Amino acid sequence: MPLDIRELPAPLDAALVERLRTVDFPTLGHYLEEGFCHPGLQRVAGRGKLVGRAVTVRTTATDSTMLHHAAGLVGPGDVVVVDTGGDRRHAPLGEVLANALAARGAAGAVVDGLATDVDALREVGLPVYAFGRSALTTKLHGLADGSLCAPITCGGVPVHPGDLVLGDANGVIIAPAGRLAAVLEDAIDDDAQEPALVAEVRRGAPLGSLTGATDMLRGLGAFD
């Protein structure tokens, strides 16, 4: 594929970003099916919650030229999302790139591939998600192939520049801001009710009775 370099996406709604920081990300799974990256995509560095704007980068298996270019363009709150074309041998992101992103205030990086220099990444503290780690790194081949701020795929999820990227110890969610906003308040309400539910369960109340699952089965004739 030819080179495809586009403009950075529009800024996210700051109020929505802050509101998303208050929700337990797995609670969003009560309302959404799409946007959840493959569970093998896990955090290899950093802590806490990741919330930011997707800046999409497509590289080739061995060439990280486009990623180096992108690292000089990102700003505060950006999450670099890298599509490596399915490569699972080469690591395009390590100590130097993590420091470059952190220096510009980026919120994190998500690699549909591998990372390297993991000890150093953990010292930098930038949240980095990957499918694993490798000592085999990409090179600066300068190939006429790759993209910046064009649609890509990461963890089996279609990603557009400007999508919201959410990450925690459970994994990564990438979705359009409007899709997340549509279910956010319901998810926050669920979180608020959960402590009371857990307290009832600990007192011995049947979970199915509390959630309505038992009545659903009764309505299906399961106990006839």
N, C-alpha and C positions, 0 to 999 in steps of 0.2 A: 504493500500500500504506500502511496506517496506521503510526503510530509503534509501535515494539516495543523497549522498554528492559528488559533483564534484568540479573541479578546477574553480577558478574565470575566467571570460572571458578575451579575449585579449583587450588591451586598444583601445579606440576610436581614430579616426583621429582628432587631436586637431584642425586643420584648419577647418574641417567640423563642429565641435562643435561650434567654434566661429562664423562661417558663419550663423549657425542656430539661433544664438542669435539675428541676425539682421532682421529676417523675422517675420512678423505678423503671428502667428501660424494658425489662421483661414483662411489665404490666402492659406495654404496648402490644405484646403478642396476644393479649386477650381480644384485641380488636383488629389486628392486621395479620395478614398471611404473607404479603409481599414485602420486599425490602430487607429481609433477614439474610445476611450473607452466610455462606456455608460455615457450619460450626467448626471446621478445621482452621478457620481464619481467627487466630487468637492473639492476644496481647503478648508481645515479647519484651516490651519496655514501657515504662511510665506507670502511673497510678491514677485512680479516680475516674471521673467521667470525662469522656471526650465528646464535645459538641462543636461542630464547625461547618464551614462551607466547603463543598467538594471542589477542588481544583484538579481536573482529570488529566492524566498523562498516560500515553501509550508508548511503550518501548518495544524493542525486539528482545529476544532471549539473551543476547550477549552485549547489546549496545545501550548504554544509559545516557547518551548525549542529550536527549530531550529532557530527561529528568534533571540533569545538571542545569540546563537552561531554566527550567521551571523553578528551581530552588531560589533563583535570584529575583523572582517576580512575586512570590507569595507574600501575604501580609498577615497581620494579627487575625487570629480566628480561622485561618484557612487550614484545610486538611488535604494534603496531597494524596490522591487516590491513583494507584499505579496499576495499569493493565500490562502484564508482561507477555501476553499472548499465550498463556498457559504454561510457561516455562517453570519447572520445579527443580532446576539445578543451579542456576546463577542467582546471586543476591545483588539487586541493584541499589540497595540502601544499606549504608553502614555509618561509621562514626563521622566521616566528613560531611555527608549529606544531612545527617541528623543535626549536626552543629549548625550547618547553613540554614536549615529550616528554623531551628530554635532561635537563631540570631535575628531572624526577620519576624519573630513572634507567631510563627505558625502554631496551630493547635495540635497537630499530629500528622501521622502518615499511615496509610493503609495500603499494603502491597499484596496484590494478587500473585504472590510468589514468595520469595524468601528474603530474609535479612541476614546481615553479618555484623561482626564486631558487637555482639550482644552485650558483653560486659560494659563496653564503652557506651552503648546506647542507654543502658540503665543509669550510668553516671550522668549523662545529658538530661535524662528525665522526660524527654519528649515521648508522648504516647505513640508507640509503633505497633502495628498489627501486621502479622504475616502468617503464612502457612508453615513456617519453620525457619531453620537457619542453615547457612552453608558457608564454607570457606572459599568457595569458588565465586568470584565476583564478576560483574559485568565490566566492560571496557568502554573507552571513548573511541569507538570506531568511526563516528561521524556518518552513519548510514543515512541515506535519503529515505527514511522510513520512521514513522512515529507521529504522535499528535499531542497537542496541548489544548485543553478546554474544548474537546470534542467528546461525543458520547463514547463510552467504553463499557466493559463488563468487569466486575470485581466480585469474587466470591459467588459467582452465579447470578448476580444481581445487575440489571442494567443501571448504569450511572450516568447522569447528565451533569455538566458543570453547573454549580449552584445548588445542587441537591444538599440536603442536610445529612451529615454523617454523625452517627451516635455510636459510642463505644464504651464498654466497661469490661469487667472481668468475665462477663458471659459471652461477649462477641461483639459483632458490628451490625448496625442497621443503617442502610442508606436509602433515602426516599425523598421525593419532592416535599418541599416545606408545606404545601397545602394539604397533602395527604396526612402528614403527621399532625398538623394543626386541627384537622377534622376530628381526631380521636383523642387529642391531648387532655381535654378537660375531663372526659369520662375516665381516662386512665388515672388522672390525679385524684379523682373522687374514689376510685377503687383503692388506691394507696391509702387514703385517709380512713377507709373502712376496714382495712386489713388487720390492724392491731386488735380490734374488737373481735373479729372472726377468730384470730389465733387464740385469743384469751378463752373464747367459748370452747374451742377444740381442746385446749389444755385442761379445761374443767370436765371434759369427757363427753361433750355434745357430739353426735355423729356428724361428720363433715357433710355427707350427702343430704342430711336434713337441713343444714344451715344454708347450703348453696342452692338447694332445689333439685339437685341431681336425682335424689331418691324419688321425688314426685314425678320427675320426667320419666323415669323407668316405670313407675306405676301407671302413668298415662299410656305407656306403650304396651301395657299388659304383662310386664315382666313378672309380676307376682300373682297372676291369676292361676 
